[in-house]
């Protein structure tokens, strides 16, 4: 999915969070790729030169990907908001 019009749905330096997010998207059949994998970011979640890793999806799956990540990573909205 190396597409120039891919959109970022997550940007993080947390390798664990990145792995969970990628796993969630892939389990739902949403293609995703980590930007900067060639710089070693896939292993550490960040790179001192390039910064945090971005998780990219096709534009037509952005809304679905964001909703999935919000539900499972950020948690459901609370009544206190």
DSSP file (Angstrom, degrees, kcal/mol; ACC not computed):
  #  RESIDUE AA STRUCTURE BP1 BP2  ACC     N-H-->O    O-->H-N    N-H-->O    O-->H-N    TCO  KAPPA ALPHA  PHI   PSI    X-CA   Y-CA   Z-CA
    1    1 A X              0   0    0      0, 0.0     2,-1.8     0, 0.0    32,-0.1   0.000 360.0 360.0 360.0  44.4    0.0    0.0    0.0
    2    2 A X        +     0   0    0      3,-0.0     2,-0.4     2,-0.0     3,-0.0  -0.593 360.0 156.7 -80.4  81.5    2.7    2.4   -0.9
    3    3 A X    >   -     0   0    0     -2,-1.8     3,-1.6     1,-0.1    54,-0.0  -0.919  46.0-144.1-115.1 133.6    0.4    5.2   -2.0
    4    4 A X  T 3  S+     0   0    0     -2,-0.4    -1,-0.1     1,-0.3    -2,-0.0   0.722 103.2  53.6 -67.2 -18.8    1.3    8.9   -2.1
    5    5 A X  T 3  S+     0   0    0      2,-0.1    -1,-0.3    -3,-0.0    54,-0.2   0.278  78.3 128.7-100.0  12.7   -2.3    9.8   -1.1
    6    6 A X    <   -     0   0    0     -3,-1.6     2,-0.3    52,-0.1    52,-0.2  -0.336  51.8-136.1 -62.2 149.2   -2.3    7.5    2.0
    7    7 A X  E     -A   57   0A   0     50,-2.9    50,-2.3     2,-0.0     2,-0.4  -0.851  10.0-115.7-115.1 148.1   -3.4    9.4    5.1
    8    8 A X  E     +A   56   0A   0     -2,-0.3    48,-0.2    48,-0.2     3,-0.1  -0.668  32.6 168.5 -81.7 127.0   -2.0    9.3    8.6
    9    9 A X  E    S+     0   0A   0     46,-2.8     2,-0.3    -2,-0.4    -1,-0.1   0.507  70.2  23.3-112.4 -11.6   -4.4    7.9   11.3
   10   10 A X  E     -A   55   0A   0     45,-1.0    45,-2.8     2,-0.0     2,-0.4  -0.969  54.7-174.0-154.9 138.6   -1.9    7.6   14.1
   11   11 A X  E     +A   54   0A   0     -2,-0.3     2,-0.3    43,-0.2    43,-0.2  -0.977  29.0 144.9-134.0 119.6    1.4    9.2   15.0
   12   12 A X  E     -A   53   0A   0     41,-2.4    41,-2.4    -2,-0.4    -2,-0.0  -0.988  50.5-150.0-153.6 157.5    3.3    7.9   18.0
   13   13 A X  S    S+     0   0    0     -2,-0.3     2,-0.8    39,-0.2    33,-0.1   0.355  75.5 102.8-103.0  -1.2    6.7    7.1   19.5
   14   14 A X     >  -     0   0    0      1,-0.2     4,-2.3    31,-0.1    31,-0.2  -0.757  55.0-165.7 -89.8 107.6    5.2    4.2   21.5
   15   15 A X  H  > S+     0   0    0     -2,-0.8     4,-2.1    29,-0.5    -1,-0.2   0.845  88.6  52.8 -62.7 -35.2    6.2    1.0   19.7
   16   16 A X  H  > S+     0   0    0      2,-0.2     4,-2.2     1,-0.2    -1,-0.2   0.926 109.8  46.9 -66.6 -45.2    3.6   -1.0   21.7
   17   17 A X  H  > S+     0   0    0      1,-0.2     4,-2.7     2,-0.2     5,-0.2   0.896 111.4  52.7 -62.2 -41.2    0.8    1.3   20.8
   18   18 A X  H  X S+     0   0    0     -4,-2.3     4,-2.5     1,-0.2    -1,-0.2   0.914 109.5  48.4 -60.9 -44.6    1.9    1.2   17.1
   19   19 A X  H  X S+     0   0    0     -4,-2.1     4,-2.2     2,-0.2    -2,-0.2   0.900 112.7  47.8 -64.2 -41.8    1.9   -2.6   17.1
   20   20 A X  H  X S+     0   0    0     -4,-2.2     4,-2.5     2,-0.2    -2,-0.2   0.931 112.9  48.3 -64.9 -45.8   -1.6   -2.8   18.7
   21   21 A X  H  X S+     0   0    0     -4,-2.7     4,-2.3     1,-0.2    -2,-0.2   0.923 112.5  47.9 -61.5 -45.2   -3.0   -0.2   16.3
   22   22 A X  H  X S+     0   0    0     -4,-2.5     4,-2.6     1,-0.2    -1,-0.2   0.905 111.9  50.5 -62.7 -41.6   -1.5   -2.0   13.3
   23   23 A X  H  X S+     0   0    0     -4,-2.2     4,-2.3    -5,-0.2    -2,-0.2   0.903 109.7  50.3 -63.2 -42.8   -2.9   -5.3   14.5
   24   24 A X  H  X S+     0   0    0     -4,-2.5     4,-1.2     2,-0.2    -2,-0.2   0.932 112.8  46.0 -60.9 -46.7   -6.4   -3.9   15.0
   25   25 A X  H ><>S+     0   0    0     -4,-2.3     5,-2.7     1,-0.2     3,-0.6   0.934 113.4  48.3 -63.5 -46.6   -6.5   -2.4   11.5
   26   26 A X  H ><5S+     0   0    0     -4,-2.6     3,-1.4     1,-0.2    -1,-0.2   0.866 106.6  57.3 -63.5 -36.3   -5.1   -5.5    9.8
   27   27 A X  H 3<5S+     0   0    0     -4,-2.3    -1,-0.2     1,-0.3    -2,-0.2   0.799 108.2  47.9 -64.3 -28.4   -7.7   -7.7   11.7
   28   28 A X  T <<5S-     0   0    0     -4,-1.2    -1,-0.3    -3,-0.6    -2,-0.2   0.363 121.4-108.7 -92.3   4.0  -10.5   -5.6   10.2
   29   29 A X  T < 5S+     0   0    0     -3,-1.4     2,-0.7     1,-0.3    -3,-0.2   0.695  70.7 144.0  78.4  18.7   -9.0   -5.9    6.7
   30   30 A X      < -     0   0    0     -5,-2.7    -1,-0.3    -6,-0.2    -2,-0.1  -0.824  49.6-130.2 -92.9 115.1   -7.8   -2.3    6.6
   31   31 A X        +     0   0    0     -2,-0.7    27,-0.6    -3,-0.1     2,-0.3  -0.401  37.4 169.0 -64.6 137.5   -4.5   -2.0    4.8
   32   32 A X  E     -B   57   0A   0     25,-0.2     2,-0.3    -2,-0.1    25,-0.2  -0.985  18.3-169.7-148.0 158.0   -1.9    0.0    6.7
   33   33 A X  E     -B   56   0A   0     23,-1.8    23,-3.1    -2,-0.3     2,-0.6  -0.993  26.1-119.6-146.9 148.2    1.8    0.7    6.5
   34   34 A X  E >   -B   55   0A   0     -2,-0.3     3,-1.2    21,-0.2    21,-0.2  -0.802  30.3-130.3 -89.6 122.8    4.2    2.4    8.9
   35   35 A X  E 3  S+B   54   0A   0     19,-3.1    19,-0.6    -2,-0.6     6,-0.0  -0.526  90.5  21.5 -68.6 135.9    5.8    5.4    7.3
   36   36 A X  T > >S+     0   0    0     -2,-0.2     3,-2.3    17,-0.1     5,-1.2   0.639  71.2 143.7  84.8  15.4    9.6    5.4    7.7
   37   37 A X  G X 5 +     0   0    0     -3,-1.2     3,-1.8     1,-0.3     5,-0.4   0.851  69.1  63.3 -55.7 -33.4   10.0    1.6    8.2
   38   38 A X  G 3 5S+     0   0    0      1,-0.3    -1,-0.3     2,-0.1    -3,-0.0   0.653  96.8  58.6 -67.6 -13.0   13.2    1.8    6.2
   39   39 A X  G < 5S-     0   0    0     -3,-2.3    -1,-0.3     8,-0.0    -2,-0.2   0.360 122.8-100.6 -96.9   5.6   14.7    4.1    8.9
   40   40 A X  T X>5S+     0   0    0     -3,-1.8     4,-1.2    -4,-0.2     3,-0.9   0.519  86.0 126.4  92.6   4.4   14.2    1.6   11.7
   41   41 A X  H 3>< +     0   0    0     -5,-1.2     4,-3.1     1,-0.2    -4,-0.2   0.791  61.4  69.1 -67.6 -27.1   11.1    3.1   13.1
   42   42 A X  H 34 S+     0   0    0     -5,-0.4    -1,-0.2    -6,-0.2    -5,-0.1   0.805 104.5  43.2 -62.8 -27.9    9.2   -0.2   12.9
   43   43 A X  H <4 S+     0   0    0     -3,-0.9    -1,-0.2    -6,-0.2    -2,-0.2   0.878 128.4  23.8 -84.4 -40.6   11.4   -1.6   15.7
   44   44 A X  H  < S-     0   0    0     -4,-1.2   -29,-0.5     2,-0.2    -2,-0.2   0.639  93.5-124.4-104.5 -16.7   11.5    1.3   18.1
   45   45 A X  S  < S+     0   0    0     -4,-3.1     8,-1.4    -5,-0.2     2,-0.3   0.235  89.2  40.7  86.8 -15.1    8.4    3.3   17.3
   46   46 A X  E     -C   52   0B   0     -6,-0.2     2,-0.4     6,-0.2    -2,-0.2  -0.970  66.7-145.2-154.6 168.1   10.5    6.3   16.7
   47   47 A X  E  >  -C   51   0B   0      4,-1.4     4,-3.4    -2,-0.3    -7,-0.1  -0.995  20.4-133.8-139.1 130.3   13.8    7.4   15.1
   48   48 A X  T  4 S+     0   0    0     -2,-0.4     4,-0.1     1,-0.2    -1,-0.1   0.767 108.4  39.6 -59.0 -24.0   16.0   10.1   16.5
   49   49 A X  T  4 S+     0   0    0    -10,-0.1    -1,-0.2     2,-0.1   -10,-0.0   0.891 127.2  29.5 -89.0 -45.4   16.4   11.6   13.0
   50   50 A X  T  4 S-     0   0    0      1,-0.3    -2,-0.2   -11,-0.1     2,-0.2   0.677  96.2-145.4 -93.1 -19.4   12.9   11.2   11.7
   51   51 A X  E  <  +C   47   0B   0     -4,-3.4    -4,-1.4   -38,-0.0    -1,-0.3  -0.547  52.7   7.0  88.7-156.1   10.8   11.4   14.9
   52   52 A X  E    S-C   46   0B   0     -6,-0.2     2,-0.3    -2,-0.2   -39,-0.2  -0.117  76.3-109.9 -62.9 158.2    7.6    9.5   15.6
   53   53 A X  E     -A   12   0A   0    -41,-2.4   -41,-2.4    -8,-1.4     2,-0.4  -0.686  26.3-146.9 -87.7 142.0    6.2    6.8   13.3
   54   54 A X  E     -AB  11  35A   0    -19,-0.6   -19,-3.1    -2,-0.3     2,-0.6  -0.913   3.9-144.3-109.5 137.5    3.0    7.4   11.4
   55   55 A X  E     -AB  10  34A   0    -45,-2.8   -46,-2.8    -2,-0.4   -45,-1.0  -0.904  23.6-160.7-100.8 122.2    0.5    4.7   10.5
   56   56 A X  E     +AB   8  33A   0    -23,-3.1   -23,-1.8    -2,-0.6     2,-0.3  -0.801  13.8 177.7-110.8 144.5   -1.0    5.3    7.1
   57   57 A X  E     -AB   7  32A   0    -50,-2.3   -50,-2.9    -2,-0.3   -25,-0.2  -0.913  42.0 -84.1-134.2 162.5   -4.2    3.9    5.5
   58   58 A X    >   -     0   0    0    -27,-0.6     3,-2.0    -2,-0.3     4,-0.4  -0.391  42.3-117.2 -64.0 147.3   -5.8    4.5    2.1
   59   59 A X  G >  S+     0   0    0      1,-0.3     3,-1.1   -54,-0.2     4,-0.4   0.832 113.3  59.4 -56.3 -34.5   -8.0    7.6    2.0
   60   60 A X  G 3  S+     0   0    0      1,-0.2    -1,-0.3     2,-0.1     4,-0.2   0.568 110.1  42.9 -74.7  -5.7  -11.2    5.6    1.4
   61   61 A X  G <> S+     0   0    0     -3,-2.0     4,-2.6     2,-0.1    -1,-0.2   0.308  85.1 100.5-115.1   4.4  -10.6    3.7    4.7
   62   62 A X  H <> S+     0   0    0     -3,-1.1     4,-3.0    -4,-0.4     5,-0.3   0.930  81.8  47.2 -58.7 -50.5   -9.6    6.7    6.9
   63   63 A X  H  > S+     0   0    0     -4,-0.4     4,-2.3     1,-0.2    -1,-0.2   0.922 114.8  46.6 -60.5 -45.0  -12.9    7.2    8.6
   64   64 A X  H  > S+     0   0    0      2,-0.2     4,-2.2     1,-0.2    -1,-0.2   0.907 113.9  48.9 -63.0 -42.7  -13.3    3.5    9.4
   65   65 A X  H  X S+     0   0    0     -4,-2.6     4,-2.6     2,-0.2     5,-0.2   0.921 111.4  48.5 -64.6 -45.1   -9.7    3.3   10.7
   66   66 A X  H  X S+     0   0    0     -4,-3.0     4,-2.6     1,-0.2    -1,-0.2   0.906 111.7  49.7 -62.8 -41.4  -10.0    6.4   12.9
   67   67 A X  H  X S+     0   0    0     -4,-2.3     4,-2.2    -5,-0.3    -1,-0.2   0.918 111.8  48.4 -63.6 -43.3  -13.3    5.1   14.4
   68   68 A X  H  X S+     0   0    0     -4,-2.2     4,-2.1     2,-0.2     5,-0.3   0.926 113.9  45.7 -62.7 -46.4  -11.7    1.7   15.1
   69   69 A X  H  X>S+     0   0    0     -4,-2.6     4,-2.8     1,-0.2     5,-1.3   0.898 112.2  51.6 -65.7 -39.8   -8.6    3.2   16.7
   70   70 A X  I  <>S+     0   0    0     -4,-2.6     5,-0.7    -5,-0.2    -1,-0.2   0.904 111.9  47.4 -62.9 -40.6  -10.7    5.7   18.8
   71   71 A X  I  <5S+     0   0    0     -4,-2.2    -2,-0.2    -5,-0.2    -1,-0.2   0.902 124.7  27.7 -67.8 -42.1  -12.9    2.8   20.1
   72   72 A X  I  <5S+     0   0    0     -4,-2.1    -2,-0.2    -5,-0.2    -3,-0.2   0.742 131.5  29.7 -98.0 -25.1  -10.1    0.5   21.0
   73   73 A X  I  <5S+     0   0    0     -4,-2.8    -3,-0.2    -5,-0.3    -2,-0.1   0.845 129.5  32.0-103.4 -45.1   -7.2    2.7   21.8
   74   74 A X  I   <S-     0   0    0     -5,-1.3    -3,-0.2    -4,-0.2    -4,-0.1   0.685 107.1-132.2 -85.8 -18.1   -8.7    6.0   23.1
   75   75 A X      < -     0   0    0     -5,-0.7    -3,-0.1    -6,-0.3    -1,-0.1  -0.005  36.0 -50.1  86.4 164.8  -11.7    4.2   24.6
   76   76 A X  S    S-     0   0    0     -5,-0.2    -5,-0.0     1,-0.1     2,-0.0  -0.332  70.7 -89.5 -69.4 154.3  -15.4    5.0   24.3
   77   77 A X        -     0   0    0      1,-0.1     2,-0.2     2,-0.1    -1,-0.1  -0.348  44.7-130.0 -62.6 143.6  -16.4    8.6   25.0
   78   78 A X    >   -     0   0    0      1,-0.1     3,-1.0    -3,-0.1    -1,-0.1  -0.553  12.4-122.2 -93.0 162.3  -17.3    9.2   28.7
   79   79 A X  T 3  S+     0   0    0      1,-0.2    -1,-0.1    -2,-0.2    -2,-0.1   0.619 106.4  71.3 -74.5 -12.7  -20.5   10.9   29.9
   80   80 A X  T 3         0   0    0      1,-0.2    -1,-0.2     0, 0.0    -3,-0.0   0.618 360.0 360.0 -80.7 -12.3  -18.3   13.5   31.7
   81   81 A X    <         0   0    0     -3,-1.0    -1,-0.2     0, 0.0    -2,-0.1   0.481 360.0 360.0 -73.0 360.0  -17.3   15.2   28.4
